[in-house]
Amino acid sequence: MKKICFYLLVVCVVGSSCANAQKSKQYPDPPIASAKTVYPMKLTNAEWKARLTPTQYNILREEGTETAFSGKLDHFYKKGTYYSAASLQPLFSSDAKFNSGTGWPSFYAPITPDAVRLVRDESYGTVRWAVVDSKSGSHLGHVFDDGPDPSGKRYCMNSEALIFVPEGGKPPTASH
């Protein structure tokens, strides 16, 4: 009986490691930002305020969040691309969007690993990873390890931080 239990334990550990290795090869994690990370897009607070709505500014530049289930992109499933409302760069594809039931639009992977950066967030007495736009460093939401296959990740984003462009549409030229 002990040999069987040991064998099952080994199979589970090896199987889990292989599955995680397969996921990480297919969907590598975005780079982690440090205090030395330089973002190519630099605007003053006044320029950001002129470019963004007050709600967008709060979320993107002050790390705010919208109330769960209030965002226009939560239960939204049209084909297209989600762009950053700050930098206007593409961030997520509708192909990676899923219903997480959390009240925020969720994706299992960014459009490319370099579209976003991860920033360690120790607010509210916990450790988690904030997701920022790689061009401007603007706060988009957080990523968690409880997402679906194939990545196992849940990129939980704020609707106000994103601009949706339907498939075949032109990239955005303004934040609002």
ROVEX-669947 format. One record per atom (N, C-alpha, C, O, CB): x, y, z; residue in three letters. Coordinates in pm, whole numbers, padded with zeros to 5 digits, always signed. Each point is the difference from the previous one (the first is absolute). Glycine has a CB too. Layout:
N
XYZala...
***
This chain:
176
+00083-00120+00000met-00083+00120+00000met+00087+00126+00000met-00029+00096-00070met-00152-00222+00192met+00291+00123-00041lys+00088+00116+00004lys+00066+00023-00136lys+00018+00115-00042lys+00024-00158+00286lys-00007-00068-00313lys+00063+00014-00131lys-00098+00062-00100lys+00039+00083-00082lys+00108-00281+00131lys-00273+00159-00042ile-00102+00055-00091ile-00018+00148+00026ile-00005+00079-00094ile-00112-00302+00084ile+00106+00262+00138cys-00017+00142+00035cys+00120+00081-00046cys-00015+00110-00054cys-00125-00174+00252cys+00261+00010-00177phe+00120+00069-00044phe+00000+00016-00152phe+00031+00107-00051phe+00095-00198+00249phe-00160-00014-00269tyr-00005+00003-00146tyr-00100+00105-00047tyr+00031+00077-00092tyr+00032-00320+00083tyr-00181+00248+00069leu-00102+00099-00039leu+00049+00142+00027leu-00025+00091-00079leu-00155-00257+00127leu+00249+00184+00064leu+00053+00131+00033leu+00102+00044-00105leu-00003+00114-00045leu-00036-00160+00290leu+00130-00044-00284val+00101+00031-00100val-00066+00034-00133val+00039+00097-00066val+00125-00249+00181val-00263+00075-00155val-00070+00025-00127val-00068+00137+00003val+00007+00074-00098val-00045-00322+00068val-00026+00283+00142cys-00067+00130+00011cys+00099+00115-00007cys-00024+00098-00070cys-00155-00206+00208cys+00290+00097-00066val+00100+00107+00001val+00063+00016-00138val+00010+00112-00050val+00036-00157+00293val-00005-00063-00304val+00061+00006-00132val-00101+00052-00102val+00033+00085-00082val+00121-00275+00142val-00276+00139-00056gly-00104+00045-00093gly-00030+00147+00016gly-00016+00072-00099gly-00082-00298+00104gly+00091+00273+00118ser-00026+00141+00026ser+00115+00086-00050ser-00023+00105-00061ser-00116-00166+00260ser+00261+00018-00174ser+00116+00075-00046ser+00004+00008-00152ser+00030+00105-00056ser+00095-00176+00260ser-00156-00039-00270cys+00000-00001-00146cys-00110+00091-00054cys+00021+00074-00096cys+00070-00308+00096cys-00208+00229+00061ala-00110+00085-00045ala+00036+00147+00018ala-00025+00081-00089ala-00141-00260+00150ala+00226+00215+00053asn+00039+00139+00023asn+00110+00042-00096asn+00000+00113-00049asn-00065-00135+00289asn+00160-00068-00267ala+00106+00032-00095ala-00058+00023-00139ala+00042+00091-00071ala+00122-00227+00207ala-00261+00054-00175gln-00065+00015-00131gln-00070+00135-00009gln+00010+00069-00101gln-00041-00319+00086gln-00041+00288+00122lys-00071+00128-00001lys+00098+00116-00010lys-00022+00094-00077lys-00162-00195+00213lys+00293+00096-00058ser+00092+00113+00001ser+00073+00014-00133ser+00035+00112-00038ser-00008-00141+00284ser-00004-00081-00318lys+00063+00009-00131lys-00094+00065-00100lys+00042+00081-00083lys+00096-00285+00134lys-00265+00168-00044gln-00098+00052-00095gln-00035+00146+00031gln-00018+00080-00092gln-00072-00313+00063gln+00079+00267+00156tyr-00038+00134+00044tyr+00099+00049+00105tyr-00029-00008+00120tyr-00215-00038-00170tyr+00359+00096+00008pro+00098+00047+00098pro-00053+00121+00076pro-00077+00079-00054pro+00263-00164-00091pro-00145+00096+00271asp-00041+00114+00081asp+00062+00128-00055asp+00111-00002-00053asp-00133-00146+00255asp-00050+00258-00191pro+00056+00129-00041pro+00120+00035+00089pro+00013-00054+00109pro-00240+00131-00192pro+00312+00013+00037pro+00113+00042+00082pro-00046+00069+00129pro-00106+00061+00005pro+00242-00035-00214pro-00054-00038+00312ile-00028+00067+00128ile+00068+00136-00002ile+00118+00012-00032ile-00136-00234+00155ile-00058+00324-00089ala+00053+00135+00005ala+00073+00020+00132ala-00038-00058+00102ala-00148+00144-00252ala+00288-00004+00148ser+00072+00035+00123ser-00001+00152+00014ser-00055+00071-00085ser+00204-00278+00068ser-00089+00253+00124ala+00007+00145+00021ala+00080+00067-00112ala-00014+00120-00023ala-00003-00156+00271ala+00100-00041-00317lys+00083+00054-00107lys-00065-00010-00138lys+00056+00047-00099lys+00141-00108+00236lys-00317+00002-00143thr-00067-00015-00129thr-00031+00138-00057thr-00055+00087+00068thr-00044-00308+00003thr+00135+00240-00196val-00027+00126-00070val-00109-00026-00103val+00011-00089-00083val+00229+00173+00118val-00345-00005-00027tyr-00110-00011-00096tyr+00018+00107-00107tyr+00026+00116+00032tyr-00184-00208+00147tyr+00145+00054-00306pro+00027+00096-00108pro-00096+00119-00005pro+00038+00106-00049pro+00054-00295-00077pro-00213+00172+00174met-00098+00108-00006met-00001+00075+00133met-00034-00057+00104met-00107-00073-00271met+00178+00257+00163lys+00006+00081+00122lys-00082+00126-00019lys+00028+00081-00089lys+00201-00172+00145lys-00329+00108+00028leu-00083+00121-00002leu-00005+00058+00140leu+00018-00073+00098leu-00156-00016-00291leu+00114+00216+00203thr-00020+00063+00130thr-00140-00037+00051thr-00084-00047-00077thr+00242+00240+00018thr-00182-00170+00186asn-00135-00025+00054asn-00104+00084-00073asn-00110-00048-00028asn+00210-00006+00253asn-00067+00177-00257ala-00093+00087-00073ala-00030-00058-00139ala-00115+00003-00045ala+00204+00199+00171ala+00014-00254-00193glu-00022-00060-00132glu-00086-00125+00010glu-00087-00023-00084glu+00307+00115+00008glu-00196-00175+00179trp-00083-00120+00020trp-00145+00040+00026trp-00092-00061-00055trp+00290-00065+00145trp-00218+00227-00007lys-00137+00044+00033lys-00073+00054-00123lys-00121-00015-00012lys+00197+00069+00245lys-00003+00009-00323ala-00061+00051-00123ala-00033-00115-00096ala-00095+00009-00077ala+00221+00207+00105ala-00048-00322-00022arg-00013-00112-00093arg-00108-00101+00044arg-00066-00061-00084arg+00308+00090+00026arg-00260-00045+00190leu-00088-00102+00057leu-00123+00060+00067leu+00002+00116+00041leu+00197-00263-00008leu-00305+00068-00022thr-00115+00042+00080thr+00042-00006+00147thr+00100-00064+00032thr-00270-00021-00207thr+00096+00149+00266pro+00035-00008+00142pro+00005-00146+00051pro+00087-00034+00080pro-00192+00260-00048pro+00012-00309-00076thr+00000-00140+00043thr+00121-00074-00055thr+00065-00076+00072thr-00316+00080-00061thr+00282+00017-00139gln+00118-00061-00060gln+00127+00044+00074gln+00088-00081+00028gln-00205+00072-00252gln+00125+00137+00255tyr+00117+00052+00070tyr+00015-00068+00136tyr+00110-00041+00037tyr-00135+00262-00154tyr-00085-00234+00190asn+00004-00065+00132asn+00051-00143-00011asn+00084-00042+00080asn-00275+00186-00006asn+00142-00219-00170ile+00040-00140-00015ile+00141-00012-00056ile+00085-00068+00058ile-00325+00006-00093ile+00265+00127-00076leu+00127-00016-00071leu+00119+00066+00068leu+00110-00055-00001leu-00242+00043-00204leu+00112+00128+00263arg+00112+00075+00055arg+00006-00002+00153arg+00107+00023+00057arg-00119+00122-00257arg-00100-00171+00267glu-00003-00003+00147glu-00028-00139+00056glu-00022-00016+00120glu-00054+00253-00124glu+00077-00337-00083glu-00019-00141+00037glu-00136-00026+00066glu-00011-00081+00092glu+00258+00063-00065glu-00348+00087-00073gly-00135-00022+00050gly-00060-00125-00063gly+00065-00069-00079gly-00094+00316+00113gly-00095-00276+00002thr-00071-00112-00060thr-00148+00036-00010thr-00053+00077+00080thr+00220-00244+00013thr-00231+00110-00193glu-00144+00022-00012glu-00073-00102+00085glu+00055-00106+00031glu-00028+00200-00265glu-00148-00065+00270thr-00082-00091+00078thr-00028-00126-00081thr-00028+00006-00119thr-00075+00189+00243thr+00110-00309-00056ala-00027-00128-00068ala-00136+00004-00068ala-00096+00055+00053ala+00237-00177+00117ala-00149+00063-00288phe-00122-00014-00082phe-00051+00132-00055phe-00110+00006-00053phe+00053-00202+00190phe+00137+00305-00125ser-00046+00129-00052ser+00061+00035-00135ser-00051+00089-00069ser+00024-00015+00304ser+00132-00141-00275gly+00070+00035-00123gly-00073-00045-00125gly-00062-00107-00003gly+00272+00093+00129gly-00202+00095-00230lys-00072-00029-00124lys+00056-00121-00076lys-00067-00053-00088lys+00014+00295+00073lys+00175-00285+00048leu+00062-00111-00072leu-00003-00131+00076leu+00058-00099-00045leu+00086+00265-00064leu-00212-00170+00224asp-00003-00124+00080asp-00067-00113-00077asp+00063-00102-00025asp-00070+00239+00234asp-00117-00122-00246his-00073-00103-00076his-00013+00045-00145his-00110+00024-00050his-00018-00097+00257his+00241+00085-00271phe+00010+00053-00135phe+00087-00097-00078phe+00115-00022+00037phe-00144+00266+00038phe-00024-00303-00184tyr+00074-00107-00067tyr+00007+00014-00152tyr+00000-00101-00070tyr-00070-00043+00255tyr+00077+00265-00236lys+00017+00019-00144lys+00146-00029-00037lys+00090+00012+00084lys-00277+00161-00089lys+00209-00210-00121lys+00136-00026-00050lys+00073+00131-00024lys-00054+00094-00059lys-00024-00309-00049lys+00201+00220+00155gly+00080+00120-00022gly+00120+00006+00092gly+00044-00101+00054gly-00249+00218-00126gly+00257+00004+00087thr+00121+00024+00078thr-00026+00105+00106thr-00072+00097-00022thr+00215-00159-00175thr-00082+00040+00314tyr-00011+00094+00112tyr+00131+00078+00010tyr+00108-00059+00011tyr-00270-00095+00114tyr+00151+00285-00130tyr+00116+00089+00003tyr+00007+00071+00135tyr-00100+00010+00071tyr+00086+00023-00321tyr+00132+00015+00285ser+00017+00080+00120ser-00061+00137-00023ser+00027+00064-00102ser+00183-00189+00164ser-00290+00171+00032ala-00057+00135-00010ala+00108+00105+00027ala-00019+00117-00032ala-00205-00205+00105ala+00336+00047-00015ala+00109+00094+00026ala+00091+00015-00121ala+00018+00111-00050ala-00027-00172+00291ala+00065-00048-00289ser+00100+00007-00107ser-00056-00032-00138ser+00066+00026-00101ser+00103-00087+00269ser-00288+00007-00174leu-00067-00041-00124leu+00068-00119-00068leu-00022-00024-00118leu-00050+00261+00090leu+00154-00311+00102gln+00063-00120-00056gln-00090-00121+00021gln-00075-00004+00098gln+00304+00100-00055gln-00224-00196-00132pro-00081-00121+00018pro+00049-00081+00120pro+00120-00018+00020pro-00165+00012-00267pro-00051-00042+00327leu+00033-00074+00122leu-00054-00143+00001leu+00072-00093+00035leu-00071+00309+00083leu-00128-00233-00157phe-00065-00130+00008phe-00085-00025-00124phe-00052+00093-00062phe+00051-00078+00313phe-00012-00141-00286ser-00087-00042-00109ser-00129-00058+00059ser+00001-00058+00109ser+00199+00012-00259ser-00308+00063+00079ser-00127-00059+00046ser+00010-00153+00005ser-00075-00064+00073ser-00050+00259-00171ser+00218-00253+00022asp+00019-00146+00002asp+00045-00050+00137asp-00023-00117+00033asp+00081+00126-00276asp+00004+00077+00324ala+00049-00040+00133ala-00095+00044+00111ala+00032-00019+00118ala+00201+00034-00205ala-00347+00042+00054lys-00095+00049+00101lys-00090-00113+00048lys-00039-00087-00078lys+00042+00315-00028lys-00034-00227+00235phe-00090-00101+00056phe-00081+00063+00114phe+00037+00104+00053phe+00123-00291-00116phe-00269+00122+00099asn-00085+00047+00109asn+00052-00058+00131asn-00019-00119+00028asn-00183+00137-00181asn+00268+00065+00231ser+00058-00046+00127ser-00103+00002+00113ser+00021-00062+00104ser+00202+00146-00180ser-00333-00012+00056gly-00100+00012+00106gly+00042+00095+00111gly-00067+00007+00103gly-00004-00238-00156gly+00180+00305+00032thr+00051+00089+00105thr-00055+00142-00010thr+00009+00077+00096thr+00196-00216-00093thr-00262+00174-00119gly-00052+00135-00018gly+00091+00092-00078gly-00031+00119-00014gly-00087-00151+00224gly+00229-00019-00261trp+00091+00077-00082trp+00031-00079-00126trp-00001-00123+00003trp+00100+00236+00200trp-00070-00045-00315pro+00040-00073-00120pro+00129-00078+00030pro+00094+00054+00058pro-00202+00121-00209pro+00110-00301+00110ser+00113-00086+00030ser+00052-00069-00125ser-00076-00037-00089ser-00015+00002+00318ser+00222+00019-00234phe+00070-00060-00113phe+00099-00102+00054phe+00053+00017+00110phe-00080+00193-00250phe+00054-00317+00063tyr+00098-00096+00048tyr+00142+00032-00045tyr+00094-00064+00047tyr-00274-00106-00049tyr+00198+00267-00087ala+00135+00041-00043ala-00008+00133-00073ala-00100+00029-00065ala+00172-00271+00048ala+00034+00323+00028pro+00006+00122-00081pro+00024-00034-00146pro+00035-00114-00033pro+00052+00243+00231pro-00106-00032-00285ile+00015-00021-00144ile+00144-00044-00034ile+00020-00081-00089ile-00201+00253+00045ile+00279-00116+00116thr+00139-00046-00003thr+00054+00018+00142thr-00051+00085+00073thr+00085-00022-00323thr+00065-00141+00291pro+00053+00018+00136pro+00056+00140+00024pro+00000+00047+00114pro+00052-00290-00112pro-00004+00310-00107asp+00058+00133+00015asp-00102+00113+00002asp+00038+00116+00016asp+00161-00205-00128asp-00327+00059+00097ala-00103+00104+00001ala-00019+00059+00139ala-00040+00115+00015ala-00073-00230-00206ala+00140+00035+00293val-00020+00043+00139val+00125-00032+00082val+00088-00074-00044val-00337+00037+00023val+00254+00094+00140arg+00103-00030+00099arg-00072-00034+00130arg-00113+00043+00023arg+00284+00113-00134arg-00104-00232+00196leu-00055-00034+00131leu+00075+00078+00106leu+00122+00013-00005leu-00188-00244-00074leu-00008+00283+00176val+00057+00079+00108val-00049-00061+00132val-00120-00019+00020val+00129+00231-00163val+00085-00242+00232arg-00037-00056+00131arg-00085+00103+00076arg+00039+00116+00013arg+00173-00257-00006arg-00326+00096+00042asp-00095+00086+00070asp-00023-00058+00140asp-00055-00110+00014asp-00058+00180-00233asp+00155+00002+00321glu-00015-00046+00138glu-00106+00080+00075glu+00002+00004+00123glu+00237-00073-00124glu-00332+00132-00071ser-00106+00078+00065ser-00104-00092+00064ser-00012-00117-00036ser+00049+00302-00130ser-00110-00131+00258tyr-00110-00070+00068tyr+00046-00125+00074tyr-00077-00095+00015tyr-00076+00183-00190tyr+00278-00089+00222gly+00050-00110+00082gly+00017-00132-00073gly+00000-00106+00064gly-00108+00217+00122gly+00123-00108-00317thr+00017-00122-00078thr+00105+00025-00108thr+00036+00114-00027thr-00275-00184+00073thr+00288-00036-00107val+00093+00012-00111val-00071-00051-00124val-00052-00111-00002val+00256+00084+00152val-00204+00109-00252arg-00059-00039-00129arg+00077+00073-00109arg+00089+00080+00029arg-00320-00120+00074arg+00198+00013-00228trp+00071+00061-00112trp-00092+00093-00077trp-00101-00042-00057trp+00249-00159+00041trp-00112+00329+00015ala-00071+00098-00080ala+00047-00013-00144ala+00115-00035-00026ala-00139+00194+00224ala-00066-00130-00290val+00031-00004-00143val+00000+00144-00049val-00097+00074+00020val-00007-00306-00051val+00213+00272-00034val+00011+00135-00055val+00028-00008-00149val+00057-00097-00050val+00025+00186+00272val-00120+00013-00292asp+00025+00016-00143asp+00151+00021-00017asp+00059+00085+00067asp-00293+00016-00110asp+00296-00177-00045ser+00146+00005-00015ser+00052+00128-00064ser+00119+00029+00009ser-00125-00274-00026ser-00079+00319-00045lys+00043+00124-00066lys-00001+00119+00095lys+00085+00088-00009lys-00173-00178-00207lys-00012+00093+00309ser-00015+00117+00088ser+00009-00032+00148ser+00009+00091+00082ser-00148+00008-00258ser+00136-00227+00212gly+00000-00037+00142gly-00133+00023+00068gly-00008-00001+00123gly+00248+00055-00118gly-00345-00032-00082ser-00133+00027+00057ser-00065-00128+00052ser+00007-00105-00063ser-00033+00298-00093ser-00037-00181+00272his-00064-00113+00069his-00125-00047-00075his-00088+00079-00034his+00176+00009+00253his-00093-00219-00245leu-00114-00058-00072leu-00086-00089+00089leu-00122-00005-00018leu+00257+00013-00189leu-00074-00077+00302gly-00069-00095+00086gly+00102-00090+00066gly+00111+00043+00032gly-00315-00037-00178gly+00166-00133+00169his+00088-00097+00066his-00006-00134-00072his-00095-00028-00073his+00063+00146+00293his+00132-00201-00198val+00002-00136-00055val+00004-00099+00115val+00068+00021+00100val+00049+00057-00312val-00192-00188+00195phe-00010-00103+00102phe+00024-00137-00064phe-00015-00017-00121phe-00148+00158+00255phe+00200-00237-00052asp+00030-00135-00049asp-00121-00093+00006asp+00017-00121+00020asp+00218+00154+00055asp-00354+00020-00092asp-00120-00085+00008asp-00082+00005-00129asp-00122-00017+00001asp+00116+00056+00246asp+00074-00016-00359gly-00067+00009-00129gly-00014-00136-00066gly+00048-00101+00052gly+00041+00330-00078gly-00154-00231-00088pro-00023-00126-00072pro+00122-00043-00082pro+00096+00076-00015pro-00339-00019+00006pro+00237-00178-00042asp+00098-00043-00099asp-00020+00087-00123asp-00113+00043-00022asp+00119-00285+00111asp+00090+00270-00166pro+00129-00068-00002pro+00108+00064+00085pro+00107-00060+00015pro-00167-00012-00239pro+00040+00191+00282ser+00107+00067+00075ser-00011-00017+00151ser+00101+00005+00070ser-00089+00158-00254ser-00134-00182+00234gly-00020-00005+00145gly-00001+00137+00065gly-00005+00010+00123gly+00113-00231-00125gly-00103+00328-00078lys+00003+00137+00052lys-00135+00068-00020lys-00076-00034-00089lys+00321+00048+00040lys-00272+00084+00137arg-00118+00086-00014arg+00048+00144+00008arg+00028+00052+00108arg-00185-00228-00005arg+00164+00239-00219tyr+00033+00142-00006tyr-00131+00075+00019tyr-00081+00012-00092tyr+00283-00048-00064tyr-00221+00086+00276cys-00124+00064+00043cys+00016+00152-00021cys+00068+00066+00078cys-00118-00252+00094cys-00012+00240-00278met+00024+00138-00042met-00120+00090+00031met-00112-00047+00016met+00263-00039-00195met-00124+00214+00186asn-00105+00100+00015asn-00050+00040-00139asn+00080+00029-00089asn+00022+00055+00306asn-00234-00083-00236ser-00057+00039-00129ser+00046+00139-00042ser+00031+00022-00118ser-00228-00164+00167ser+00202+00234+00045glu+00037+00139-00032glu+00145+00014-00044glu+00037+00102-00058glu-00206-00028+00223glu+00251-00176-00140ala+00140+00004-00040ala+00018-00050-00144ala+00108+00009-00057ala-00041-00043+00296ala-00176-00018-00296leu+00007-00063-00132leu-00089+00071-00102leu-00102+00060+00035leu+00151-00277+00077leu-00008+00209-00238ile-00082+00046-00112ile-00016-00120-00092ile+00098-00059-00044ile-00016+00303+00060ile-00207-00280-00044phe-00026-00113-00089phe-00013+00048-00144phe-00068+00099-00027phe-00046-00222+00214phe+00181+00053-00278val-00012+00027-00144val-00046-00129-00066val+00068-00102+00010val+00114+00283-00006val-00298-00178-00071pro-00051-00122-00066pro+00098-00053-00105pro+00080+00074-00057pro-00313+00008+00097pro+00224-00211-00064glu+00084-00064-00101glu-00013+00075-00133glu-00111+00027-00046glu+00084-00251+00161glu+00141+00257-00176gly+00000+00075-00126gly-00006+00150+00019gly+00013+00075-00097gly-00122-00269-00006gly+00090+00240+00229gly-00007+00143+00026gly+00136+00065+00007gly+00102-00069+00005gly-00312+00030+00115gly+00212+00172-00120lys+00124+00074+00007lys+00042+00021+00146lys-00086+00022+00085lys+00030+00091-00304lys+00186-00119+00248pro+00047+00025+00136pro-00045+00137+00050pro-00019+00092-00080pro+00217-00240+00037pro-00216+00162+00173pro-00047+00129+00055pro+00103+00110-00018pro+00121-00026-00003pro-00259-00098+00169pro+00090+00247-00177thr+00088+00115-00011thr-00016+00094+00119thr+00074+00097+00014thr-00086-00116-00262thr-00085-00012+00334ala-00023+00080+00120ala-00054-00092+00110ala-00057-00105-00028ala+00013+00315-00109ala+00062-00168+00263ser-00040-00081+00115ser-00149+00002+00026ser-00054-00094+00058ser+00273+00139+00038ser-00285+00061-00138his-00148+00010+00023his-00065+00075-00111his-00122+00019+00002his+00156-00025+00242his
***
